[in-house]
């Protein structure tokens, strides 16, 4: 809950470029604060999250201006602000009990794709967009990148996570120690559902 205060102090002192003091760490902090809110509601966490939200919007809008200058393609700070706000709103909704208990069609597969998407989105996105995207073809390039990322994520999930689940379980279970030579007590078996 105190990390956003540290961010503000670093920003005031012009030290927000330091590790853990700004930049993409704003988003990391926001994720941690959402996790805390999921466990228990606390107004202090909400205030910290609001501070982090403002910092995320400010940082990302500033990045849009930098990228526009560096690449020569226009990146709208307003569009980025709306996207960041939308994600914050969706994560906030995700903590609501009514949403957690709702039955949403295909939510299991979409939920299982989140980690593989996280793993590949930047690599495929940056590679394809840097190599092939321009202002002239952006309405074709961006949907194509999204489709490629979703397809790769689906493959990773269905092959490596689902089909090879028994293999991974057996590997992890065969490498654990069942005795107490380390003084750590009994090791529980690793389980993959």
Secondary structure in CASP SS format (residue, H / E / C, confidence):
PFRMAT SS
TARGET T0000
AUTHOR 0000-0000-0000
METHOD secondary structure of the structure
MODEL  1
X C 1.00
X C 1.00
X H 1.00
X H 1.00
X H 1.00
X H 1.00
X H 1.00
X H 1.00
X H 1.00
X H 1.00
X H 1.00
X H 1.00
X C 1.00
X C 1.00
X C 1.00
X C 1.00
X C 1.00
X C 1.00
X C 1.00
X C 1.00
X C 1.00
X C 1.00
X C 1.00
X C 1.00
X H 1.00
X H 1.00
X H 1.00
X H 1.00
X H 1.00
X H 1.00
X H 1.00
X H 1.00
X H 1.00
X H 1.00
X H 1.00
X H 1.00
X H 1.00
X H 1.00
X H 1.00
X C 1.00
X C 1.00
X C 1.00
X H 1.00
X H 1.00
X H 1.00
X H 1.00
X H 1.00
X H 1.00
X H 1.00
X H 1.00
X H 1.00
X H 1.00
X H 1.00
X H 1.00
X H 1.00
X H 1.00
X H 1.00
X H 1.00
X H 1.00
X H 1.00
X H 1.00
X H 1.00
X H 1.00
X H 1.00
X H 1.00
X H 1.00
X H 1.00
X H 1.00
X H 1.00
X H 1.00
X H 1.00
X C 1.00
X C 1.00
X C 1.00
X C 1.00
X C 1.00
X H 1.00
X H 1.00
X H 1.00
X H 1.00
X H 1.00
X H 1.00
X H 1.00
X H 1.00
X H 1.00
X H 1.00
X H 1.00
X H 1.00
X H 1.00
X H 1.00
X H 1.00
X H 1.00
X H 1.00
X H 1.00
X C 1.00
X C 1.00
X H 1.00
X H 1.00
X H 1.00
X H 1.00
X H 1.00
X C 1.00
X C 1.00
X C 1.00
X C 1.00
X C 1.00
X H 1.00
X H 1.00
X H 1.00
X H 1.00
X H 1.00
X H 1.00
X H 1.00
X H 1.00
X H 1.00
X H 1.00
X H 1.00
X H 1.00
X H 1.00
X H 1.00
X H 1.00
X H 1.00
X H 1.00
X H 1.00
X H 1.00
X H 1.00
X H 1.00
X H 1.00
X H 1.00
X H 1.00
X H 1.00
X H 1.00
X C 1.00
X C 1.00
X C 1.00
X C 1.00
X C 1.00
X H 1.00
X H 1.00
X H 1.00
X H 1.00
X H 1.00
X H 1.00
X H 1.00
X H 1.00
X H 1.00
X H 1.00
X H 1.00
X H 1.00
X H 1.00
X H 1.00
X H 1.00
X H 1.00
X H 1.00
X H 1.00
X H 1.00
X H 1.00
X H 1.00
X H 1.00
X H 1.00
X H 1.00
X H 1.00
X H 1.00
X C 1.00
X H 1.00
X H 1.00
X H 1.00
X H 1.00
X H 1.00
X H 1.00
X H 1.00
X H 1.00
X H 1.00
X H 1.00
X C 1.00
X C 1.00
X C 1.00
X C 1.00
X C 1.00
X C 1.00
X C 1.00
X C 1.00
X C 1.00
X C 1.00
X C 1.00
X C 1.00
X C 1.00
X C 1.00
X C 1.00
X C 1.00
X C 1.00
X C 1.00
X C 1.00
END
